[in-house]
């Protein structure tokens, strides 16, 4: 459940940045969202929470796995 909560917080942070940023059209024909450095920093914390939640979930999954035994030769 923590992973889902962390991902929802990350989504909210992205939605906030879309509202704060400015879309620009570059000469290559692509559009880019430009945000201020301090706004970018606001994305780092939610991103780190997602990484930590994924790591905890993976550790829990591995702890529940049966031990692996190699056959003797």
N, CA, C and O atoms as a GROMACS GRO file, in nm:
protein
  292
    1UNK      N    1   0.082  -0.119   0.000
    1UNK     CA    2   0.000   0.000   0.000
    1UNK      C    3   0.087   0.126   0.000
    1UNK      O    4   0.049   0.228  -0.057
    2UNK      N    5   0.202   0.118   0.063
    2UNK     CA    6   0.289   0.235   0.068
    2UNK      C    7   0.338   0.275  -0.071
    2UNK      O    8   0.354   0.394  -0.100
    3UNK      N    9   0.361   0.175  -0.156
    3UNK     CA   10   0.408   0.204  -0.292
    3UNK      C   11   0.300   0.279  -0.368
    3UNK      O   12   0.330   0.377  -0.438
    4UNK      N   13   0.178   0.237  -0.356
    4UNK     CA   14   0.068   0.304  -0.424
    4UNK      C   15   0.054   0.448  -0.375
    4UNK      O   16   0.036   0.540  -0.454
    5UNK      N   17   0.063   0.467  -0.244
    5UNK     CA   18   0.055   0.603  -0.188
    5UNK      C   19   0.168   0.690  -0.239
    5UNK      O   20   0.147   0.807  -0.272
    6UNK      N   21   0.288   0.635  -0.245
    6UNK     CA   22   0.404   0.711  -0.293
    6UNK      C   23   0.387   0.749  -0.441
    6UNK      O   24   0.421   0.860  -0.481
    7UNK      N   25   0.334   0.656  -0.520
    7UNK     CA   26   0.313   0.686  -0.662
    7UNK      C   27   0.204   0.790  -0.681
    7UNK      O   28   0.215   0.874  -0.770
    8UNK      N   29   0.101   0.788  -0.598
    8UNK     CA   30  -0.003   0.890  -0.607
    8UNK      C   31   0.052   1.027  -0.569
    8UNK      O   32   0.014   1.128  -0.630
    9UNK      N   33   0.141   1.032  -0.470
    9UNK     CA   34   0.204   1.159  -0.433
    9UNK      C   35   0.294   1.208  -0.546
    9UNK      O   36   0.302   1.329  -0.571
   10UNK      N   37   0.360   1.117  -0.615
   10UNK     CA   38   0.444   1.155  -0.729
   10UNK      C   39   0.358   1.210  -0.842
   10UNK      O   40   0.394   1.309  -0.905
   11UNK      N   41   0.244   1.147  -0.867
   11UNK     CA   42   0.152   1.196  -0.969
   11UNK      C   43   0.103   1.337  -0.936
   11UNK      O   44   0.095   1.422  -1.024
   12UNK      N   45   0.070   1.359  -0.810
   12UNK     CA   46   0.026   1.493  -0.768
   12UNK      C   47   0.136   1.596  -0.788
   12UNK      O   48   0.109   1.709  -0.829
   13UNK      N   49   0.260   1.557  -0.760
   13UNK     CA   50   0.373   1.649  -0.779
   13UNK      C   51   0.390   1.682  -0.928
   13UNK      O   52   0.415   1.797  -0.963
   14UNK      N   53   0.377   1.582  -1.015
   14UNK     CA   54   0.386   1.607  -1.159
   14UNK      C   55   0.275   1.698  -1.207
   14UNK      O   56   0.298   1.790  -1.286
   15UNK      N   57   0.153   1.674  -1.158
   15UNK     CA   58   0.041   1.759  -1.198
   15UNK      C   59   0.064   1.904  -1.156
   15UNK      O   60   0.030   1.996  -1.229
   16UNK      N   61   0.122   1.922  -1.038
   16UNK     CA   62   0.154   2.057  -0.990
   16UNK      C   63   0.257   2.122  -1.082
   16UNK      O   64   0.245   2.241  -1.115
   17UNK      N   65   0.358   2.046  -1.124
   17UNK     CA   66   0.461   2.102  -1.211
   17UNK      C   67   0.405   2.139  -1.348
   17UNK      O   68   0.448   2.239  -1.407
   18UNK      N   69   0.311   2.061  -1.399
   18UNK     CA   70   0.251   2.094  -1.528
   18UNK      C   71   0.178   2.228  -1.517
   18UNK      O   72   0.179   2.308  -1.612
   19UNK      N   73   0.117   2.253  -1.402
   19UNK     CA   74   0.049   2.381  -1.381
   19UNK      C   75   0.146   2.498  -1.365
   19UNK      O   76   0.113   2.610  -1.403
   20UNK      N   77   0.264   2.471  -1.310
   20UNK     CA   78   0.362   2.578  -1.287
   20UNK      C   79   0.450   2.605  -1.408
   20UNK      O   80   0.499   2.716  -1.427
   21UNK      N   81   0.471   2.502  -1.490
   21UNK     CA   82   0.564   2.514  -1.602
   21UNK      C   83   0.505   2.584  -1.722
   21UNK      O   84   0.388   2.620  -1.725
   22UNK      N   85   0.590   2.601  -1.821
   22UNK     CA   86   0.552   2.665  -1.947
   22UNK      C   87   0.590   2.571  -2.061
   22UNK      O   88   0.702   2.521  -2.066
   23UNK      N   89   0.496   2.549  -2.151
   23UNK     CA   90   0.525   2.466  -2.268
   23UNK      C   91   0.588   2.554  -2.375
   23UNK      O   92   0.539   2.662  -2.406
   24UNK      N   93   0.698   2.506  -2.430
   24UNK     CA   94   0.767   2.580  -2.536
   24UNK      C   95   0.786   2.488  -2.656
   24UNK      O   96   0.801   2.367  -2.641
   25UNK      N   97   0.787   2.547  -2.773
   25UNK     CA   98   0.810   2.475  -2.897
   25UNK      C   99   0.953   2.504  -2.942
   25UNK      O  100   0.989   2.619  -2.966
   26UNK      N  101   1.034   2.399  -2.954
   26UNK     CA  102   1.173   2.415  -2.993
   26UNK      C  103   1.186   2.403  -3.145
   26UNK      O  104   1.096   2.352  -3.211
   27UNK      N  105   1.297   2.449  -3.199
   27UNK     CA  106   1.318   2.442  -3.345
   27UNK      C  107   1.309   2.300  -3.401
   27UNK      O  108   1.282   2.282  -3.520
   28UNK      N  109   1.333   2.199  -3.317
   28UNK     CA  110   1.325   2.061  -3.367
   28UNK      C  111   1.181   2.014  -3.383
   28UNK      O  112   1.157   1.900  -3.425
   29UNK      N  113   1.084   2.100  -3.348
   29UNK     CA  114   0.943   2.066  -3.364
   29UNK      C  115   0.880   2.000  -3.242
   29UNK      O  116   0.760   1.976  -3.241
   30UNK      N  117   0.960   1.971  -3.142
   30UNK     CA  118   0.908   1.907  -3.021
   30UNK      C  119   0.868   2.012  -2.918
   30UNK      O  120   0.923   2.122  -2.915
   31UNK      N  121   0.771   1.976  -2.835
   31UNK     CA  122   0.730   2.062  -2.724
   31UNK      C  123   0.797   2.013  -2.597
   31UNK      O  124   0.811   1.893  -2.576
   32UNK      N  125   0.838   2.107  -2.513
   32UNK     CA  126   0.902   2.074  -2.387
   32UNK      C  127   0.838   2.155  -2.276
   32UNK      O  128   0.799   2.270  -2.295
   33UNK      N  129   0.828   2.093  -2.160
   33UNK     CA  130   0.779   2.163  -2.041
   33UNK      C  131   0.899   2.220  -1.968
   33UNK      O  132   0.988   2.145  -1.928
   34UNK      N  133   0.902   2.350  -1.949
   34UNK     CA  134   1.013   2.416  -1.882
   34UNK      C  135   0.966   2.458  -1.743
   34UNK      O  136   0.865   2.527  -1.727
   35UNK      N  137   1.043   2.414  -1.642
   35UNK     CA  138   1.012   2.451  -1.504
   35UNK      C  139   1.136   2.513  -1.440
   35UNK      O  140   1.247   2.496  -1.489
   36UNK      N  141   1.113   2.584  -1.331
   36UNK     CA  142   1.224   2.647  -1.259
   36UNK      C  143   1.300   2.541  -1.178
   36UNK      O  144   1.242   2.440  -1.140
   37UNK      N  145   1.429   2.564  -1.153
   37UNK     CA  146   1.508   2.468  -1.075
   37UNK      C  147   1.446   2.438  -0.938
   37UNK      O  148   1.448   2.323  -0.894
   38UNK      N  149   1.392   2.539  -0.871
   38UNK     CA  150   1.334   2.514  -0.739
   38UNK      C  151   1.208   2.428  -0.750
   38UNK      O  152   1.176   2.352  -0.658
   39UNK      N  153   1.136   2.440  -0.862
   39UNK     CA  154   1.021   2.353  -0.883
   39UNK      C  155   1.065   2.210  -0.911
   39UNK      O  156   1.000   2.115  -0.868
   40UNK      N  157   1.176   2.195  -0.982
   40UNK     CA  158   1.228   2.061  -1.008
   40UNK      C  159   1.266   1.992  -0.878
   40UNK      O  160   1.242   1.872  -0.863
   41UNK      N  161   1.323   2.066  -0.786
   41UNK     CA  162   1.361   2.008  -0.656
   41UNK      C  163   1.240   1.952  -0.582
   41UNK      O  164   1.252   1.858  -0.504
   42UNK      N  165   1.122   2.011  -0.608
   42UNK     CA  166   1.000   1.963  -0.544
   42UNK      C  167   0.960   1.825  -0.595
   42UNK      O  168   0.880   1.756  -0.532
   43UNK      N  169   1.015   1.784  -0.709
   43UNK     CA  170   0.988   1.650  -0.762
   43UNK      C  171   1.081   1.544  -0.704
   43UNK      O  172   1.049   1.425  -0.707
   44UNK      N  173   1.194   1.586  -0.652
   44UNK     CA  174   1.294   1.491  -0.604
   44UNK      C  175   1.243   1.411  -0.484
   44UNK      O  176   1.258   1.289  -0.480
   45UNK      N  177   1.184   1.480  -0.386
   45UNK     CA  178   1.138   1.410  -0.265
   45UNK      C  179   1.032   1.304  -0.295
   45UNK      O  180   1.047   1.191  -0.248
   46UNK      N  181   0.926   1.335  -0.371
   46UNK     CA  182   0.829   1.229  -0.403
   46UNK      C  183   0.891   1.115  -0.483
   46UNK      O  184   0.854   0.999  -0.465
   47UNK      N  185   0.986   1.147  -0.569
   47UNK     CA  186   1.053   1.044  -0.647
   47UNK      C  187   1.134   0.952  -0.556
   47UNK      O  188   1.133   0.830  -0.575
   48UNK      N  189   1.202   1.009  -0.459
   48UNK     CA  190   1.279   0.928  -0.364
   48UNK      C  191   1.188   0.840  -0.280
   48UNK      O  192   1.224   0.726  -0.248
   49UNK      N  193   1.069   0.890  -0.244
   49UNK     CA  194   0.973   0.809  -0.168
   49UNK      C  195   0.927   0.689  -0.250
   49UNK      O  196   0.910   0.580  -0.196
   50UNK      N  197   0.907   0.708  -0.381
   50UNK     CA  198   0.868   0.596  -0.467
   50UNK      C  199   0.981   0.494  -0.472
   50UNK      O  200   0.957   0.374  -0.461
   51UNK      N  201   1.104   0.540  -0.489
   51UNK     CA  202   1.219   0.449  -0.492
   51UNK      C  203   1.230   0.369  -0.363
   51UNK      O  204   1.252   0.248  -0.367
   52UNK      N  205   1.214   0.435  -0.249
   52UNK     CA  206   1.223   0.367  -0.120
   52UNK      C  207   1.110   0.266  -0.103
   52UNK      O  208   1.133   0.156  -0.053
   53UNK      N  209   0.990   0.301  -0.144
   53UNK     CA  210   0.876   0.210  -0.132
   53UNK      C  211   0.895   0.088  -0.223
   53UNK      O  212   0.861  -0.024  -0.184
   54UNK      N  213   0.948   0.110  -0.343
   54UNK     CA  214   0.974  -0.003  -0.433
   54UNK      C  215   1.080  -0.095  -0.374
   54UNK      O  216   1.068  -0.217  -0.384
   55UNK      N  217   1.181  -0.037  -0.312
   55UNK     CA  218   1.287  -0.118  -0.251
   55UNK      C  219   1.232  -0.200  -0.134
   55UNK      O  220   1.264  -0.318  -0.121
   56UNK      N  221   1.149  -0.137  -0.049
   56UNK     CA  222   1.088  -0.211   0.062
   56UNK      C  223   0.999  -0.324   0.012
   56UNK      O  224   0.999  -0.433   0.069
   57UNK      N  225   0.924  -0.298  -0.094
   57UNK     CA  226   0.838  -0.401  -0.149
   57UNK      C  227   0.920  -0.518  -0.204
   57UNK      O  228   0.884  -0.634  -0.185
   58UNK      N  229   1.028  -0.487  -0.272
   58UNK     CA  230   1.115  -0.591  -0.327
   58UNK      C  231   1.179  -0.673  -0.215
   58UNK      O  232   1.188  -0.795  -0.225
   59UNK      N  233   1.224  -0.607  -0.109
   59UNK     CA  234   1.282  -0.680   0.004
   59UNK      C  235   1.179  -0.771   0.069
   59UNK      O  236   1.212  -0.884   0.108
   60UNK      N  237   1.055  -0.723   0.081
   60UNK     CA  238   0.949  -0.807   0.137
   60UNK      C  239   0.918  -0.926   0.048
   60UNK      O  240   0.893  -1.036   0.097
   61UNK      N  241   0.919  -0.903  -0.082
   61UNK     CA  242   0.894  -1.013  -0.175
   61UNK      C  243   1.003  -1.118  -0.166
   61UNK      O  244   0.976  -1.238  -0.166
   62UNK      N  245   1.127  -1.072  -0.159
   62UNK     CA  246   1.239  -1.167  -0.148
   62UNK      C  247   1.236  -1.243  -0.016
   62UNK      O  248   1.274  -1.360  -0.012
   63UNK      N  249   1.193  -1.177   0.090
   63UNK     CA  250   1.187  -1.244   0.221
   63UNK      C  251   1.082  -1.355   0.220
   63UNK      O  252   1.094  -1.452   0.294
   64UNK      N  253   0.979  -1.340   0.138
   64UNK     CA  254   0.873  -1.442   0.131
   64UNK      C  255   0.905  -1.556   0.036
   64UNK      O  256   0.835  -1.657   0.034
   65UNK      N  257   1.010  -1.540  -0.044
   65UNK     CA  258   1.047  -1.644  -0.140
   65UNK      C  259   1.107  -1.764  -0.068
   65UNK      O  260   1.178  -1.748   0.031
   66UNK      N  261   1.078  -1.883  -0.118
   66UNK     CA  262   1.142  -2.000  -0.055
   66UNK      C  263   1.292  -1.998  -0.083
   66UNK      O  264   1.336  -1.945  -0.184
   67UNK      N  265   1.368  -2.056   0.006
   67UNK     CA  266   1.514  -2.057  -0.017
   67UNK      C  267   1.548  -2.139  -0.142
   67UNK      O  268   1.477  -2.234  -0.177
   68UNK      N  269   1.654  -2.101  -0.205
   68UNK     CA  270   1.699  -2.167  -0.327
   68UNK      C  271   1.812  -2.261  -0.291
   68UNK      O  272   1.914  -2.221  -0.234
   69UNK      N  273   1.793  -2.387  -0.325
   69UNK     CA  274   1.896  -2.488  -0.299
   69UNK      C  275   1.949  -2.539  -0.431
   69UNK      O  276   1.873  -2.578  -0.519
   70UNK      N  277   2.081  -2.538  -0.443
   70UNK     CA  278   2.141  -2.593  -0.562
   70UNK      C  279   2.166  -2.742  -0.538
   70UNK      O  280   2.210  -2.781  -0.430
   71UNK      N  281   2.136  -2.825  -0.638
   71UNK     CA  282   2.162  -2.968  -0.620
   71UNK      C  283   2.313  -2.995  -0.613
   71UNK      O  284   2.393  -2.929  -0.680
   72UNK      N  285   2.350  -3.092  -0.531
   72UNK     CA  286   2.492  -3.129  -0.520
   72UNK      C  287   2.530  -3.214  -0.640
   72UNK      O  288   2.451  -3.294  -0.690
   73UNK      N  289   2.652  -3.194  -0.684
   73UNK     CA  290   2.700  -3.271  -0.801
   73UNK      C  291   2.795  -3.377  -0.757
   73UNK      O  292   2.846  -3.452  -0.839
   0.00000   0.00000   0.00000
